[in-house]
Amino acid sequence: MVTKKGLFLLYREKLIFRYTNTSFVIVLISFLWILLKMGFRNELIPLHYNTIFGVDRYGPWQYAFVYPVMVIVVTVINFLVSAFVYPRDKYLSYFLVLMSLVVSITCLVYLVSLTIYQL
């Protein structure tokens, strides 16, 4: 069972603190990137790019927020699972939080590439 005290102790771990906060900062940058580069337009924007066919899905600019929201969900779930696993295996907790960081970086790179193909 994950307790409030367990979450606090896990968050005091320096590596987990850095990875989790960096992941949330990257998600915040993703939100800002969407607002500054894609946002507030009436036309459709590319939402999915395939290397074989190019842009294959268009939609309103609000749909671009689905990607950072999914990253937030993954980060929170990984953090909670790592809090549950931390008393048994510290390194698995590190791995889960590190994968949250990798997912958030991948999402940011994907959003940046979508804006490049949008131009």
Solvent accessible surface area in square Angstrom, and as a share of the most:
residue,aa,sasa,rsa
1,M,195,0.87
2,V,46,0.26
3,T,73,0.42
4,K,178,0.75
5,K,146,0.62
6,G,28,0.27
7,L,52,0.26
8,F,125,0.52
9,L,82,0.41
10,L,0,0.00
11,Y,75,0.29
12,R,159,0.58
13,E,45,0.20
14,K,146,0.62
15,L,62,0.31
16,I,0,0.00
17,F,91,0.38
18,R,141,0.51
19,Y,50,0.19
20,T,5,0.03
21,N,45,0.23
22,T,58,0.34
23,S,0,0.00
24,F,76,0.32
25,V,80,0.46
26,I,20,0.10
27,V,5,0.03
28,L,104,0.52
29,I,76,0.39
30,S,1,0.01
31,F,48,0.20
32,L,87,0.43
33,W,70,0.25
34,I,0,0.00
35,L,64,0.32
36,L,145,0.72
37,K,94,0.40
38,M,0,0.00
39,G,12,0.12
40,F,158,0.66
41,R,83,0.30
42,N,163,0.84
43,E,103,0.46
44,L,112,0.56
45,I,0,0.00
46,P,8,0.05
47,L,3,0.02
48,H,75,0.33
49,Y,62,0.24
50,N,43,0.22
51,T,122,0.71
52,I,139,0.71
53,F,157,0.65
54,G,18,0.17
55,V,38,0.22
56,D,76,0.39
57,R,134,0.49
58,Y,124,0.47
59,G,4,0.04
60,P,51,0.32
61,W,33,0.12
62,Q,94,0.42
63,Y,111,0.42
64,A,0,0.00
65,F,43,0.18
66,V,75,0.43
67,Y,42,0.16
68,P,0,0.00
69,V,74,0.43
70,M,101,0.45
71,V,6,0.04
72,I,56,0.28
73,V,76,0.44
74,V,56,0.32
75,T,2,0.01
76,V,64,0.37
77,I,95,0.48
78,N,23,0.12
79,F,31,0.13
80,L,77,0.38
81,V,65,0.37
82,S,0,0.00
83,A,9,0.07
84,F,92,0.38
85,V,23,0.13
86,Y,52,0.20
87,P,111,0.70
88,R,167,0.61
89,D,61,0.32
90,K,82,0.35
91,Y,154,0.58
92,L,75,0.38
93,S,0,0.00
94,Y,32,0.12
95,F,107,0.45
96,L,31,0.16
97,V,3,0.01
98,L,62,0.31
99,M,63,0.28
100,S,1,0.01
101,L,21,0.10
102,V,66,0.38
103,V,56,0.32
104,S,0,0.00
105,I,79,0.40
106,T,82,0.48
107,C,13,0.08
108,L,36,0.18
109,V,94,0.54
110,Y,58,0.22
111,L,0,0.00
112,V,46,0.26
113,S,33,0.21
114,L,0,0.00
115,T,7,0.04
116,I,109,0.55
117,Y,104,0.40
118,Q,38,0.17
119,L,180,0.89
